[in-house]
Amino acid sequence: MPYTITIIDDSPQALNFVKFVKTLDFVKVTKTKKALAAPEVLEEDQDGMPIAYKDSILKLSKKTKKAAAKRFYEKAAKNIL
């Protein structure tokens, strides 16, 4: 049955203990990454769009729609001729 032990590496004794444990043949030592801080919760409008980024999202959406419409009409014009 495997066990999980968490050792905080903020002291020399803890680091020495980890060195010792690594020498044992029945122990597998893995170092974990520190968890990232939770992202801040953004306020949303009634459509679920973050208010802080609403203008840039709408601008990008408009640009994408224009490019898609342009490609569509170019393909339609080629197919008609």
Buried (B, 14 or more C-beta within 10 A) or exposed (E): EEEEEEEEEEEEEEEEBEEEEEEEEEEEEEEEEEEEEEEEEEEEEEEEBEEEEEEEEEEEEEEEEEEEEEEEEEEEEEEEE
